[in-house]
Amino acid sequence: MQGKLDKLVVEQGKGVVNVSRYTGRDLLGAVPGASTRLGVWLGLTPASNRVEKALLTLGFEAPKDATPPFRVKFMVDRSGIARELKPQLSVELEDTIYYKVAYDVKPLLADKLGRWHLHKALFYYDMMSPLIIRDLSLVVVYNVENVDARYSFSMLTGGRTLEPGEVTVEYPPFYDYMGGQREASLIIHSPSTEAEFEVVVAGSSPRRITGFESTVLTMSFDYRGSLIPVSVRYLEGKRRYYPRKAVITDLYLLEQLVPKSSLSVSIDHTEFSGGKIKVSISIFNNGESTINNIIVSLMGLGARLARKKIGTLKPGETRNVTFEADLSRMPVRPSRLIVLASGTALGRRVEATGEINF
């Protein structure tokens, strides 16, 4: 076991925390099989909110004979983050070195993070020593007007290696329970799809994962203390593979106390004639926060038969939707249809469903 996870942020305050992640194994450089340009989508951030903090971490691998800094043009939402990658932490693997770098991107991105929903990272690199982009984490803390939201957040970044049979236990500093939902999340880079790991958060039931090269594991936990042990055990397997070392990175704890976000779907009226159906539906926001980007879909046999955007619903607001669909064109007449309504509230997805049975 080598390397370490260092404290990046530990804080408690008013607002909402949104964390977007990316993991992969993308080869960059002027070598066969590599690309000189890479685009990565970083997920959703609610628009029209005041950004209080924005942090970005990047994990990548490079050959052992390559010397930092690395001449990479790194951009997010068309704003330049860096022209050179100057790693702050590194850990040695069998054939490469895993590097980690963190940026405070609020000065560059606060305005765009408050206007854009979906964010894109771009890399440009044309050197002969290849780089492998492994992970990105974007942490945004923002306030929403007229919404009383609070959070506790702790994040460790860096790189901790594990080999089969080893276990690491991290103790991210955290705050006392304040009544919200608690979750732990970490990134694991596995050397093989044969590798198997067991993760336990504060005495929770063990979670076993296998069959991946990189994964983001998120677990809810009920423990209400401020000392939250997170253990990762790399299980011994019967099959041999190379390389053997796994990397643990970007571990965070989050407790979020936010107004309830909830949708409901009511099937008001259906008409069926000659293989065609007409459905009248009511979508109701029965929560305590505004829900944005609401899309309502009519589904049958796994296919989308109709779709409508209804935009935003404030708490207590209802919107009526009517769908018409020709079921005679389907290869088999379904025995039921599903109405799916989905949107986003405070950076999280909100869904509700209704059924139409024949």
C-alpha positions in Angstrom: 0.0 0.0 0.0 1.5 3.3 -1.1 0.4 6.9 -1.6 -2.1 9.0 0.5 -5.3 10.8 0.4 -5.0 14.4 1.6 -7.7 16.8 2.8 -9.0 19.1 0.0 -12.0 20.7 1.8 -13.9 20.3 5.0 -16.7 22.7 5.6 -20.3 23.3 6.7 -22.6 26.0 5.6 -25.7 27.2 3.8 -26.3 26.1 0.2 -26.3 23.0 -1.9 -23.4 20.8 -3.0 -23.3 19.3 -6.5 -20.6 16.8 -7.4 -20.1 15.6 -11.0 -17.7 12.7 -11.8 -16.0 11.2 -14.8 -13.9 8.0 -15.0 -12.3 6.3 -17.9 -9.1 5.3 -19.6 -8.6 7.7 -22.4 -5.2 7.8 -24.2 -3.8 11.1 -25.2 -0.7 11.9 -27.3 1.0 11.6 -30.7 1.3 7.8 -30.5 -0.6 5.0 -32.3 -4.0 4.4 -30.9 -4.1 7.7 -29.1 -5.9 11.0 -29.7 -4.6 14.5 -29.5 -7.9 15.8 -28.4 -10.4 14.6 -25.8 -13.8 15.9 -24.7 -15.4 14.8 -21.5 -18.9 15.7 -20.2 -19.0 16.6 -16.5 -22.7 16.4 -15.7 -25.3 18.8 -14.5 -25.2 22.0 -12.4 -28.4 23.9 -11.8 -28.4 27.2 -13.6 -29.3 30.7 -12.3 -27.8 30.1 -8.9 -25.0 32.0 -7.0 -21.8 29.9 -7.0 -19.9 30.0 -3.7 -17.2 27.4 -4.4 -16.0 25.5 -7.4 -13.2 22.8 -7.2 -11.9 20.6 -9.9 -9.6 17.5 -9.5 -7.9 15.6 -12.3 -6.3 12.2 -12.2 -4.1 10.8 -15.0 -1.3 8.4 -15.7 2.0 8.9 -17.4 5.0 6.7 -18.3 7.7 6.5 -15.6 10.3 8.1 -17.8 8.1 11.2 -18.5 8.8 14.2 -16.4 6.2 16.8 -15.2 5.0 19.4 -15.9 3.1 18.1 -18.9 2.3 20.4 -21.7 -1.5 19.9 -21.9 -4.0 22.5 -22.8 -6.9 21.9 -20.4 -10.2 23.8 -20.7 -13.7 23.6 -19.2 -16.6 25.4 -20.8 -14.2 27.1 -23.2 -12.2 28.7 -20.3 -8.6 27.8 -20.0 -7.8 25.9 -16.8 -4.1 25.2 -17.5 -1.5 25.0 -20.3 0.7 22.7 -18.2 -0.3 20.0 -15.8 1.7 20.4 -12.6 0.8 17.4 -10.4 0.5 18.0 -6.6 0.5 14.3 -5.7 1.7 11.1 -7.3 1.8 7.4 -6.6 3.8 4.7 -8.5 2.0 1.8 -10.3 3.6 -1.2 -12.0 4.2 0.5 -15.4 3.1 4.1 -14.9 2.7 6.8 -12.4 -0.7 8.1 -11.3 -0.8 11.8 -10.8 -3.3 14.1 -9.2 -3.9 17.8 -9.5 -6.6 20.1 -8.0 -7.8 23.5 -9.1 -9.9 26.3 -7.6 -12.0 27.1 -10.7 -14.5 29.5 -9.2 -12.6 32.6 -10.5 -12.8 31.2 -14.1 -16.1 29.4 -14.1 -18.4 31.0 -11.6 -20.4 32.9 -14.2 -20.7 29.8 -16.6 -21.5 27.4 -13.8 -24.4 29.7 -12.9 -25.7 29.8 -16.5 -24.9 26.4 -18.0 -26.4 23.1 -17.1 -24.0 20.7 -18.8 -20.2 21.2 -18.6 -17.5 20.0 -20.9 -13.8 19.5 -20.3 -11.4 19.5 -23.2 -7.8 18.3 -23.4 -5.3 19.0 -26.2 -2.0 17.1 -26.1 0.3 16.1 -29.0 3.5 15.0 -27.3 5.2 11.5 -27.8 4.9 10.5 -24.2 1.3 9.4 -23.8 -1.0 10.4 -21.0 -4.1 8.4 -19.8 -7.0 10.5 -18.4 -8.5 8.5 -15.6 -10.8 10.7 -13.6 -12.4 14.2 -13.1 -14.4 15.5 -10.2 -16.2 18.9 -10.3 -17.5 20.1 -6.9 -19.8 23.1 -7.0 -21.3 24.8 -3.9 -24.1 27.2 -4.6 -27.0 29.1 -3.0 -30.6 29.1 -4.3 -32.8 32.2 -3.8 -35.5 31.7 -1.2 -34.4 28.1 -0.4 -33.1 27.2 3.1 -30.5 24.5 2.4 -27.5 23.4 4.5 -24.7 21.0 4.0 -21.6 19.4 5.5 -18.9 18.3 3.1 -15.5 16.7 3.4 -13.3 15.6 0.5 -10.0 13.8 0.4 -8.0 13.7 -2.9 -4.7 12.1 -4.0 -4.0 8.5 -4.6 -3.8 5.4 -2.4 -2.7 2.1 -4.0 -3.9 -1.3 -2.9 -2.7 -4.8 -3.9 -4.7 -8.0 -3.4 -5.2 -8.8 0.3 -4.6 -5.3 1.4 -7.2 -3.0 3.1 -7.1 0.8 3.7 -9.3 2.7 6.2 -9.7 6.4 5.8 -11.2 8.8 8.4 -12.3 11.9 6.5 -13.0 14.7 9.1 -16.7 15.5 9.3 -19.3 17.4 11.3 -22.0 16.2 13.7 -25.3 15.1 12.3 -27.7 17.9 11.4 -30.7 15.9 10.2 -30.1 15.5 6.5 -29.2 12.6 4.2 -25.7 11.3 4.4 -23.6 9.7 1.6 -20.1 8.6 1.0 -18.5 8.4 -2.5 -15.1 7.4 -3.9 -13.5 6.5 -7.1 -11.7 3.1 -7.6 -9.4 2.4 -10.5 -9.1 -1.4 -10.9 -6.3 -3.1 -12.8 -8.6 -5.8 -14.1 -12.2 -6.7 -14.4 -11.3 -9.8 -12.4 -10.5 -7.7 -9.3 -13.0 -7.6 -6.5 -13.4 -5.0 -3.7 -15.4 -4.7 -0.5 -16.4 -1.3 0.8 -17.8 -0.5 4.3 -18.9 2.9 5.5 -19.2 3.5 9.2 -20.2 -0.1 10.0 -22.7 -0.4 7.1 -23.3 -3.7 5.3 -20.3 -4.6 3.1 -20.7 -3.6 -0.6 -18.9 -5.9 -3.0 -18.0 -4.7 -6.5 -16.2 -6.3 -9.4 -16.1 -6.4 -13.2 -14.9 -2.8 -14.0 -11.8 -0.8 -14.8 -13.0 2.4 -13.1 -16.1 3.1 -11.1 -17.7 5.7 -8.9 -19.2 4.1 -5.8 -21.7 6.1 -3.8 -23.3 4.7 -0.6 -25.8 6.1 1.8 -25.2 5.6 5.5 -27.1 6.2 8.7 -24.4 6.7 11.3 -24.8 10.1 12.9 -21.4 10.6 14.5 -18.6 12.8 13.2 -15.9 10.1 12.9 -16.8 8.2 9.7 -14.5 5.3 8.9 -14.5 4.2 5.2 -12.7 0.9 4.5 -11.8 -0.6 1.1 -10.6 -4.2 1.0 -9.0 -5.6 -2.1 -10.0 -9.2 -2.0 -7.7 -12.1 -2.9 -8.8 -13.8 -6.1 -8.1 -17.2 -7.5 -7.1 -15.9 -10.9 -3.8 -14.1 -11.5 -3.6 -11.0 -13.6 -1.2 -8.1 -14.3 -0.9 -5.3 -13.3 -2.2 -5.8 -9.8 -2.3 -2.4 -8.2 -5.6 -0.5 -7.7 -6.0 3.2 -7.0 -8.4 4.8 -4.5 -9.1 8.5 -5.0 -11.5 11.4 -4.5 -13.3 10.2 -1.4 -16.0 12.5 -0.1 -18.6 12.6 2.6 -21.8 14.7 2.2 -24.7 15.5 4.4 -27.4 17.6 2.6 -30.4 19.2 4.3 -32.6 20.5 1.6 -36.3 21.1 1.0 -38.2 18.0 -0.2 -38.3 17.6 -4.0 -41.2 15.5 -5.3 -43.4 15.0 -8.3 -46.6 13.1 -8.7 -48.4 11.8 -11.8 -52.2 11.5 -12.1 -53.9 9.7 -15.0 -57.1 11.8 -15.4 -58.7 10.3 -18.4 -58.0 7.8 -21.2 -59.8 7.2 -24.5 -59.1 4.1 -26.6 -60.6 3.7 -30.2 -59.4 1.9 -33.3 -56.0 1.2 -31.9 -55.4 4.8 -30.9 -55.2 6.1 -27.4 -55.6 9.6 -25.9 -54.4 10.2 -22.4 -54.9 13.2 -20.2 -52.4 13.6 -17.4 -51.7 16.0 -14.5 -48.2 16.6 -13.2 -48.1 18.0 -9.7 -45.1 19.4 -7.7 -46.0 18.2 -4.2 -42.6 19.1 -2.8 -41.0 22.2 -1.2 -38.6 23.2 -4.0 -38.9 24.3 -7.6 -38.4 21.5 -10.2 -36.9 22.4 -13.5 -36.5 20.9 -17.0 -39.5 18.6 -16.6 -40.0 16.1 -19.4 -43.1 13.8 -19.5 -42.9 10.6 -21.6 -45.5 8.0 -22.6 -43.8 4.6 -22.7 -44.9 1.2 -23.9 -42.9 -2.1 -24.2 -39.7 -0.1 -23.4 -40.3 2.3 -26.3 -41.1 6.0 -26.0 -44.4 6.7 -27.8 -44.7 10.4 -27.0 -42.7 13.1 -25.2 -43.4 16.6 -24.1 -41.3 19.3 -22.3 -43.3 21.2 -19.7 -40.4 23.3 -18.2 -40.7 24.4 -14.6 -43.1 23.7 -11.7 -43.1 25.6 -8.5 -44.2 24.0 -5.2 -47.9 23.3 -5.3 -48.2 24.0 -9.1 -49.9 21.6 -11.5 -49.5 21.2 -15.3 -51.9 19.3 -17.6 -50.6 17.2 -20.5 -52.4 15.3 -23.2 -50.8 12.5 -25.2 -52.1 10.7 -28.4 -50.5 7.5 -29.6 -51.2 4.9 -32.3 -50.8 1.5 -30.6 -51.8 -0.4 -33.8 -48.3 0.3 -35.2 -46.7 -1.6 -32.4 -45.7 -5.3 -33.1 -47.6 -6.4 -30.0 -50.3 -4.5 -28.2 -49.0 -3.6 -24.7 -51.0 -4.6 -21.6 -50.0 -1.4 -19.9 -48.4 2.0 -20.6 -46.1 3.9 -18.3 -46.1 7.7 -17.9 -42.7 9.0 -16.7 -42.2 12.5 -15.5 -38.6 13.6 -14.7 -36.8 16.8 -13.9 -34.1 18.3 -11.7 -34.3 20.1 -8.3 -31.3 21.5 -6.5 -29.0 19.5 -8.7 -30.7 16.2 -8.3 -32.9 14.1 -10.5 -36.6 13.8 -9.5 -38.9 11.2 -11.1 -42.5 10.0 -10.8 -44.5 7.4 -12.8 -48.1 6.5 -13.5 -49.6 3.4 -15.1 -52.3 2.9 -17.6 -53.6 -0.7 -17.6 -55.7 -2.3 -20.3 
